[in-house]
Structure formats: structure tokens, C-alpha cells
């Protein structure tokens, strides 16, 4: 799979997010990261869109000011 078209294989997506493939699969099954299956059955391939991975990164990004405020509030 080429990154040029924004489609990444499981391994490429895991590398992009600096996760293991196993963790990526878990996040996909939990609905945290959208994926597509190409083909049917055992030989089907799972692929990810780079824009979906970027959206996941943005959702998980933590604002340091928010963390500091929570610490000061005792939460």
C-alpha cells in the first residue's frame, strides 16, 4: 500500500500512530479508529485512511493547560 493516496496498511497505520498492530486492531474493533476491509474471507485486507488516523490523534491530544487545571482542582 502506498501512502501517496492516503490509504495505509495495518502495519503502516500502526507505525504512523506509534502503536503495535495488536493495539491498533483493538482500537479499530472498539470503534475508536475507522477502517475498511478489502475483499472477503481470510484473504481480506484491512486498510486505514490517513485522515482518520489524524482525527484520532487530534481527539487524543491532551491540552497541557487542561491537565494542569485538573491537577490544581484535585480531580
Biopython code that builds the backbone (N, CA, C, O; Angstrom):
import numpy as np
from Bio.PDB.StructureBuilder import StructureBuilder

atoms = [
    (1, "UNK", "N", (0.851, -1.191, 0.000)),
    (1, "UNK", "CA", (0.000, 0.000, 0.000)),
    (1, "UNK", "C", (0.886, 1.240, 0.000)),
    (1, "UNK", "O", (1.916, 1.287, 0.672)),
    (2, "UNK", "N", (0.485, 2.195, -0.731)),
    (2, "UNK", "CA", (1.255, 3.434, -0.825)),
    (2, "UNK", "C", (0.623, 4.511, 0.048)),
    (2, "UNK", "O", (-0.601, 4.603, 0.149)),
    (3, "UNK", "N", (1.452, 5.309, 0.665)),
    (3, "UNK", "CA", (0.940, 6.424, 1.464)),
    (3, "UNK", "C", (0.478, 7.578, 0.579)),
    (3, "UNK", "O", (-0.198, 8.489, 1.057)),
    (4, "UNK", "N", (0.831, 7.550, -0.693)),
    (4, "UNK", "CA", (0.510, 8.652, -1.598)),
    (4, "UNK", "C", (-0.981, 8.908, -1.701)),
    (4, "UNK", "O", (-1.389, 10.061, -1.842)),
    (5, "UNK", "N", (-1.806, 7.877, -1.636)),
    (5, "UNK", "CA", (-3.248, 8.051, -1.769)),
    (5, "UNK", "C", (-3.954, 8.140, -0.418)),
    (5, "UNK", "O", (-5.183, 8.174, -0.370)),
    (6, "UNK", "N", (-3.203, 8.177, 0.669)),
    (6, "UNK", "CA", (-3.799, 8.306, 1.991)),
    (6, "UNK", "C", (-4.294, 7.006, 2.580)),
    (6, "UNK", "O", (-4.881, 7.010, 3.662)),
    (7, "UNK", "N", (-4.074, 5.886, 1.898)),
    (7, "UNK", "CA", (-4.501, 4.583, 2.393)),
    (7, "UNK", "C", (-3.284, 3.859, 2.948)),
    (7, "UNK", "O", (-2.255, 3.741, 2.282)),
    (8, "UNK", "N", (-3.419, 3.374, 4.182)),
    (8, "UNK", "CA", (-2.302, 2.695, 4.831)),
    (8, "UNK", "C", (-2.696, 1.279, 5.237)),
    (8, "UNK", "O", (-3.840, 1.021, 5.612)),
    (9, "UNK", "N", (-1.740, 0.377, 5.157)),
    (9, "UNK", "CA", (-1.944, -0.988, 5.634)),
    (9, "UNK", "C", (-1.984, -0.984, 7.164)),
    (9, "UNK", "O", (-1.748, 0.047, 7.794)),
    (10, "UNK", "N", (-2.280, -2.122, 7.744)),
    (10, "UNK", "CA", (-2.306, -2.222, 9.208)),
    (10, "UNK", "C", (-0.954, -1.838, 9.798)),
    (10, "UNK", "O", (-0.890, -1.052, 10.743)),
    (11, "UNK", "N", (0.119, -2.382, 9.250)),
    (11, "UNK", "CA", (1.451, -2.101, 9.785)),
    (11, "UNK", "C", (1.815, -0.634, 9.605)),
    (11, "UNK", "O", (2.363, -0.013, 10.516)),
    (12, "UNK", "N", (1.515, -0.078, 8.437)),
    (12, "UNK", "CA", (1.812, 1.332, 8.204)),
    (12, "UNK", "C", (1.027, 2.224, 9.157)),
    (12, "UNK", "O", (1.560, 3.201, 9.684)),
    (13, "UNK", "N", (-0.245, 1.884, 9.378)),
    (13, "UNK", "CA", (-1.079, 2.673, 10.291)),
    (13, "UNK", "C", (-0.546, 2.576, 11.719)),
    (13, "UNK", "O", (-0.491, 3.578, 12.432)),
    (14, "UNK", "N", (-0.158, 1.383, 12.133)),
    (14, "UNK", "CA", (0.395, 1.200, 13.479)),
    (14, "UNK", "C", (1.685, 2.009, 13.630)),
    (14, "UNK", "O", (1.900, 2.653, 14.657)),
    (15, "UNK", "N", (2.529, 1.973, 12.619)),
    (15, "UNK", "CA", (3.774, 2.746, 12.654)),
    (15, "UNK", "C", (3.469, 4.244, 12.709)),
    (15, "UNK", "O", (4.113, 4.985, 13.452)),
    (16, "UNK", "N", (2.504, 4.679, 11.934)),
    (16, "UNK", "CA", (2.127, 6.096, 11.882)),
    (16, "UNK", "C", (1.677, 6.592, 13.255)),
    (16, "UNK", "O", (1.982, 7.717, 13.651)),
    (17, "UNK", "N", (0.943, 5.733, 13.979)),
    (17, "UNK", "CA", (0.442, 6.097, 15.307)),
    (17, "UNK", "C", (1.403, 5.701, 16.426)),
    (17, "UNK", "O", (1.131, 5.961, 17.598)),
    (18, "UNK", "N", (2.509, 5.084, 16.075)),
    (18, "UNK", "CA", (3.480, 4.537, 17.030)),
    (18, "UNK", "C", (2.795, 3.607, 18.034)),
    (18, "UNK", "O", (2.974, 3.719, 19.247)),
    (19, "UNK", "N", (2.010, 2.690, 17.482)),
    (19, "UNK", "CA", (1.319, 1.665, 18.263)),
    (19, "UNK", "C", (1.711, 0.300, 17.722)),
    (19, "UNK", "O", (2.271, 0.191, 16.631)),
    (20, "UNK", "N", (1.415, -0.733, 18.485)),
    (20, "UNK", "CA", (1.570, -2.079, 17.946)),
    (20, "UNK", "C", (0.358, -2.373, 17.062)),
    (20, "UNK", "O", (-0.689, -1.742, 17.204)),
    (21, "UNK", "N", (0.509, -3.328, 16.156)),
    (21, "UNK", "CA", (-0.608, -3.725, 15.302)),
    (21, "UNK", "C", (-1.742, -4.270, 16.172)),
    (21, "UNK", "O", (-2.916, -4.044, 15.878)),
    (22, "UNK", "N", (-1.398, -4.967, 17.215)),
    (22, "UNK", "CA", (-2.405, -5.532, 18.122)),
    (22, "UNK", "C", (-3.239, -4.420, 18.775)),
    (22, "UNK", "O", (-4.462, -4.534, 18.858)),
    (23, "UNK", "N", (-2.592, -3.357, 19.235)),
    (23, "UNK", "CA", (-3.304, -2.236, 19.841)),
    (23, "UNK", "C", (-4.170, -1.536, 18.797)),
    (23, "UNK", "O", (-5.306, -1.157, 19.083)),
    (24, "UNK", "N", (-3.637, -1.364, 17.595)),
    (24, "UNK", "CA", (-4.410, -0.761, 16.507)),
    (24, "UNK", "C", (-5.665, -1.577, 16.222)),
    (24, "UNK", "O", (-6.750, -1.016, 16.070)),
    (25, "UNK", "N", (-5.521, -2.906, 16.150)),
    (25, "UNK", "CA", (-6.669, -3.777, 15.906)),
    (25, "UNK", "C", (-7.715, -3.620, 17.010)),
    (25, "UNK", "O", (-8.914, -3.586, 16.733)),
    (26, "UNK", "N", (-7.264, -3.524, 18.248)),
    (26, "UNK", "CA", (-8.175, -3.351, 19.381)),
    (26, "UNK", "C", (-8.938, -2.032, 19.264)),
    (26, "UNK", "O", (-10.153, -1.994, 19.460)),
    (27, "UNK", "N", (-8.229, -0.960, 18.947)),
    (27, "UNK", "CA", (-8.878, 0.346, 18.793)),
    (27, "UNK", "C", (-9.883, 0.323, 17.645)),
    (27, "UNK", "O", (-10.950, 0.929, 17.741)),
    (28, "UNK", "N", (-9.550, -0.365, 16.571)),
    (28, "UNK", "CA", (-10.464, -0.468, 15.427)),
    (28, "UNK", "C", (-11.711, -1.258, 15.818)),
    (28, "UNK", "O", (-12.822, -0.857, 15.472)),
    (29, "UNK", "N", (-11.550, -2.354, 16.522)),
    (29, "UNK", "CA", (-12.698, -3.167, 16.948)),
    (29, "UNK", "C", (-13.583, -2.415, 17.924)),
    (29, "UNK", "O", (-14.797, -2.620, 17.942)),
    (30, "UNK", "N", (-12.992, -1.545, 18.738)),
    (30, "UNK", "CA", (-13.767, -0.742, 19.703)),
    (30, "UNK", "C", (-14.430, 0.461, 19.044)),
    (30, "UNK", "O", (-15.194, 1.178, 19.691)),
    (31, "UNK", "N", (-14.143, 0.690, 17.750)),
    (31, "UNK", "CA", (-14.750, 1.803, 17.032)),
    (31, "UNK", "C", (-14.025, 3.127, 17.205)),
    (31, "UNK", "O", (-14.537, 4.171, 16.800)),
    (32, "UNK", "N", (-12.843, 3.095, 17.798)),
    (32, "UNK", "CA", (-12.066, 4.319, 18.004)),
    (32, "UNK", "C", (-11.472, 4.837, 16.698)),
    (32, "UNK", "O", (-11.337, 6.044, 16.499)),
    (33, "UNK", "N", (-11.118, 3.901, 15.804)),
    (33, "UNK", "CA", (-10.494, 4.257, 14.538)),
    (33, "UNK", "C", (-11.238, 3.528, 13.413)),
    (33, "UNK", "O", (-11.304, 2.299, 13.414)),
    (34, "UNK", "N", (-11.796, 4.272, 12.457)),
    (34, "UNK", "CA", (-12.481, 3.631, 11.329)),
    (34, "UNK", "C", (-11.482, 2.884, 10.429)),
    (34, "UNK", "O", (-10.322, 3.277, 10.302)),
    (35, "UNK", "N", (-11.957, 1.814, 9.819)),
    (35, "UNK", "CA", (-11.135, 1.041, 8.887)),
    (35, "UNK", "C", (-12.021, 0.495, 7.780)),
    (35, "UNK", "O", (-13.248, 0.521, 7.875)),
    (36, "UNK", "N", (-11.386, 0.006, 6.741)),
    (36, "UNK", "CA", (-12.103, -0.617, 5.626)),
    (36, "UNK", "C", (-11.505, -1.985, 5.381)),
    (36, "UNK", "O", (-10.310, -2.202, 5.576)),
    (37, "UNK", "N", (-12.360, -2.911, 4.946)),
    (37, "UNK", "CA", (-11.892, -4.234, 4.562)),
    (37, "UNK", "C", (-11.962, -4.338, 3.052)),
    (37, "UNK", "O", (-12.977, -4.011, 2.436)),
    (38, "UNK", "N", (-10.875, -4.795, 2.471)),
    (38, "UNK", "CA", (-10.828, -5.021, 1.035)),
    (38, "UNK", "C", (-10.890, -6.512, 0.784)),
    (38, "UNK", "O", (-9.977, -7.245, 1.164)),
    (39, "UNK", "N", (-11.956, -6.971, 0.150)),
    (39, "UNK", "CA", (-12.121, -8.390, -0.130)),
    (39, "UNK", "C", (-12.948, -9.076, 0.930)),
    (39, "UNK", "O", (-13.421, -8.456, 1.883)),
    (40, "UNK", "N", (-13.113, -10.378, 0.741)),
    (40, "UNK", "CA", (-13.906, -11.195, 1.658)),
    (40, "UNK", "C", (-13.072, -12.350, 2.192)),
    (40, "UNK", "O", (-12.100, -12.775, 1.568)),
    (41, "UNK", "N", (-13.462, -12.839, 3.334)),
    (41, "UNK", "CA", (-12.854, -14.046, 3.872)),
    (41, "UNK", "C", (-11.477, -13.845, 4.449)),
    (41, "UNK", "O", (-11.100, -12.740, 4.841)),
    (42, "UNK", "N", (-10.727, -14.933, 4.497)),
    (42, "UNK", "CA", (-9.417, -14.973, 5.136)),
    (42, "UNK", "C", (-8.417, -14.040, 4.464)),
    (42, "UNK", "O", (-7.565, -13.466, 5.143)),
    (43, "UNK", "N", (-8.500, -13.880, 3.181)),
    (43, "UNK", "CA", (-7.525, -13.066, 2.453)),
    (43, "UNK", "C", (-7.894, -11.587, 2.371)),
    (43, "UNK", "O", (-7.224, -10.825, 1.674)),
    (44, "UNK", "N", (-8.936, -11.174, 3.063)),
    (44, "UNK", "CA", (-9.309, -9.758, 3.035)),
    (44, "UNK", "C", (-8.225, -8.939, 3.727)),
    (44, "UNK", "O", (-7.536, -9.430, 4.621)),
    (45, "UNK", "N", (-8.084, -7.701, 3.308)),
    (45, "UNK", "CA", (-7.088, -6.793, 3.884)),
    (45, "UNK", "C", (-7.797, -5.658, 4.591)),
    (45, "UNK", "O", (-8.811, -5.149, 4.115)),
    (46, "UNK", "N", (-7.257, -5.270, 5.725)),
    (46, "UNK", "CA", (-7.767, -4.129, 6.468)),
    (46, "UNK", "C", (-6.870, -2.947, 6.135)),
    (46, "UNK", "O", (-5.645, -3.058, 6.175)),
    (47, "UNK", "N", (-7.487, -1.813, 5.804)),
    (47, "UNK", "CA", (-6.733, -0.595, 5.490)),
    (47, "UNK", "C", (-7.325, 0.576, 6.258)),
    (47, "UNK", "O", (-8.480, 0.549, 6.685)),
    (48, "UNK", "N", (-6.514, 1.590, 6.418)),
    (48, "UNK", "CA", (-6.895, 2.786, 7.163)),
    (48, "UNK", "C", (-6.656, 4.014, 6.308)),
    (48, "UNK", "O", (-5.739, 4.043, 5.487)),
    (49, "UNK", "N", (-7.484, 5.026, 6.505)),
    (49, "UNK", "CA", (-7.301, 6.316, 5.835)),
    (49, "UNK", "C", (-6.458, 7.198, 6.756)),
    (49, "UNK", "O", (-6.703, 7.269, 7.960)),
    (50, "UNK", "N", (-5.470, 7.862, 6.176)),
    (50, "UNK", "CA", (-4.606, 8.729, 6.973)),
    (50, "UNK", "C", (-5.424, 9.815, 7.679)),
    (50, "UNK", "O", (-5.127, 10.159, 8.823)),
    (51, "UNK", "N", (-6.450, 10.361, 7.015)),
    (51, "UNK", "CA", (-7.274, 11.414, 7.628)),
    (51, "UNK", "C", (-7.965, 10.899, 8.890)),
    (51, "UNK", "O", (-8.145, 11.656, 9.844)),
    (52, "UNK", "N", (-8.353, 9.624, 8.908)),
    (52, "UNK", "CA", (-8.978, 9.050, 10.097)),
    (52, "UNK", "C", (-7.968, 8.896, 11.228)),
    (52, "UNK", "O", (-8.302, 9.088, 12.397)),
    (53, "UNK", "N", (-6.738, 8.552, 10.877)),
    (53, "UNK", "CA", (-5.689, 8.431, 11.890)),
    (53, "UNK", "C", (-5.351, 9.796, 12.469)),
    (53, "UNK", "O", (-5.140, 9.933, 13.674)),
    (54, "UNK", "N", (-5.299, 10.808, 11.604)),
    (54, "UNK", "CA", (-5.040, 12.175, 12.073)),
    (54, "UNK", "C", (-6.161, 12.654, 12.994)),
    (54, "UNK", "O", (-5.903, 13.323, 13.995)),
    (55, "UNK", "N", (-7.406, 12.312, 12.656)),
    (55, "UNK", "CA", (-8.547, 12.691, 13.501)),
    (55, "UNK", "C", (-8.442, 12.013, 14.869)),
    (55, "UNK", "O", (-8.746, 12.629, 15.890)),
    (56, "UNK", "N", (-8.015, 10.757, 14.893)),
    (56, "UNK", "CA", (-7.827, 10.038, 16.155)),
    (56, "UNK", "C", (-6.760, 10.732, 16.998)),
    (56, "UNK", "O", (-6.931, 10.909, 18.204)),
    (57, "UNK", "N", (-5.655, 11.126, 16.357)),
    (57, "UNK", "CA", (-4.580, 11.819, 17.073)),
    (57, "UNK", "C", (-5.107, 13.109, 17.689)),
    (57, "UNK", "O", (-4.814, 13.415, 18.845)),
    (58, "UNK", "N", (-5.877, 13.860, 16.925)),
    (58, "UNK", "CA", (-6.429, 15.121, 17.439)),
    (58, "UNK", "C", (-7.374, 14.889, 18.615)),
    (58, "UNK", "O", (-7.358, 15.654, 19.579)),
    (59, "UNK", "N", (-8.194, 13.844, 18.547)),
    (59, "UNK", "CA", (-9.115, 13.551, 19.651)),
    (59, "UNK", "C", (-8.367, 13.171, 20.914)),
    (59, "UNK", "O", (-8.821, 13.460, 22.021)),
    (60, "UNK", "N", (-7.229, 12.529, 20.753)),
    (60, "UNK", "CA", (-6.468, 12.043, 21.909)),
    (60, "UNK", "C", (-5.441, 13.045, 22.417)),
    (60, "UNK", "O", (-4.846, 12.845, 23.476)),
    (61, "UNK", "N", (-5.234, 14.112, 21.672)),
    (61, "UNK", "CA", (-4.257, 15.121, 22.085)),
    (61, "UNK", "C", (-4.741, 15.784, 23.365)),
    (61, "UNK", "O", (-5.908, 16.160, 23.475)),
    (62, "UNK", "N", (-3.849, 15.925, 24.320)),
    (62, "UNK", "CA", (-4.202, 16.497, 25.613)),
    (62, "UNK", "C", (-3.622, 17.903, 25.708)),
    (62, "UNK", "O", (-2.438, 18.116, 25.444)),
    (63, "UNK", "N", (-4.452, 18.842, 26.080)),
    (63, "UNK", "CA", (-4.026, 20.223, 26.277)),
    (63, "UNK", "C", (-3.331, 20.313, 27.641)),
    (63, "UNK", "O", (-3.965, 20.042, 28.660)),
    (64, "UNK", "N", (-2.048, 20.686, 27.689)),
    (64, "UNK", "CA", (-1.331, 20.761, 28.966)),
    (64, "UNK", "C", (-2.004, 21.683, 29.987)),
    (64, "UNK", "O", (-1.936, 21.422, 31.189)),
    (65, "UNK", "N", (-2.647, 22.749, 29.528)),
    (65, "UNK", "CA", (-3.343, 23.654, 30.447)),
    (65, "UNK", "C", (-4.515, 22.946, 31.109)),
    (65, "UNK", "O", (-4.793, 23.162, 32.289)),
    (66, "UNK", "N", (-5.193, 22.107, 30.352)),
    (66, "UNK", "CA", (-6.331, 21.352, 30.887)),
    (66, "UNK", "C", (-5.849, 20.382, 31.971)),
    (66, "UNK", "O", (-6.487, 20.247, 33.015)),
    (67, "UNK", "N", (-4.731, 19.714, 31.722)),
    (67, "UNK", "CA", (-4.173, 18.773, 32.704)),
    (67, "UNK", "C", (-3.775, 19.516, 33.970)),
    (67, "UNK", "O", (-4.085, 19.064, 35.073)),
    (68, "UNK", "N", (-3.093, 20.650, 33.831)),
    (68, "UNK", "CA", (-2.663, 21.422, 34.994)),
    (68, "UNK", "C", (-3.864, 21.891, 35.807)),
    (68, "UNK", "O", (-3.832, 21.857, 37.037)),
    (69, "UNK", "N", (-4.915, 22.325, 35.133)),
    (69, "UNK", "CA", (-6.113, 22.786, 35.815)),
    (69, "UNK", "C", (-6.752, 21.644, 36.603)),
    (69, "UNK", "O", (-7.198, 21.846, 37.733)),
    (70, "UNK", "N", (-6.800, 20.445, 36.017)),
    (70, "UNK", "CA", (-7.377, 19.294, 36.704)),
    (70, "UNK", "C", (-6.550, 18.925, 37.934)),
    (70, "UNK", "O", (-7.108, 18.560, 38.969)),
    (71, "UNK", "N", (-5.227, 19.018, 37.830)),
    (71, "UNK", "CA", (-4.364, 18.711, 38.976)),
    (71, "UNK", "C", (-4.610, 19.710, 40.108)),
    (71, "UNK", "O", (-4.712, 19.332, 41.275)),
    (72, "UNK", "N", (-4.702, 20.983, 39.744)),
    (72, "UNK", "CA", (-4.938, 22.019, 40.756)),
    (72, "UNK", "C", (-6.306, 21.884, 41.404)),
    (72, "UNK", "O", (-6.471, 22.213, 42.579)),
    (73, "UNK", "N", (-7.286, 21.403, 40.652)),
    (73, "UNK", "CA", (-8.633, 21.216, 41.183)),
    (73, "UNK", "C", (-8.741, 19.953, 42.009)),
    (73, "UNK", "O", (-9.729, 19.750, 42.715)),
    (74, "UNK", "N", (-7.724, 19.096, 41.925)),
    (74, "UNK", "CA", (-7.750, 17.854, 42.686)),
    (74, "UNK", "C", (-8.560, 16.760, 42.037)),
    (74, "UNK", "O", (-8.971, 15.815, 42.710)),
    (75, "UNK", "N", (-8.798, 16.864, 40.758)),
    (75, "UNK", "CA", (-9.592, 15.840, 40.045)),
    (75, "UNK", "C", (-8.712, 14.784, 39.452)),
    (75, "UNK", "O", (-9.208, 13.850, 38.821)),
]
sb = StructureBuilder()
sb.init_structure("model")
sb.init_model(0)
sb.init_chain("A")
sb.init_seg("    ")
for serial, (resi, resn, name, xyz) in enumerate(atoms, 1):
    if name == "N":
        sb.init_residue(resn, " ", resi, " ")
    sb.init_atom(name, np.array(xyz, "f"), 0.0, 1.0, " ", f" {name:<3s}", serial, name[0])
structure = sb.get_structure()
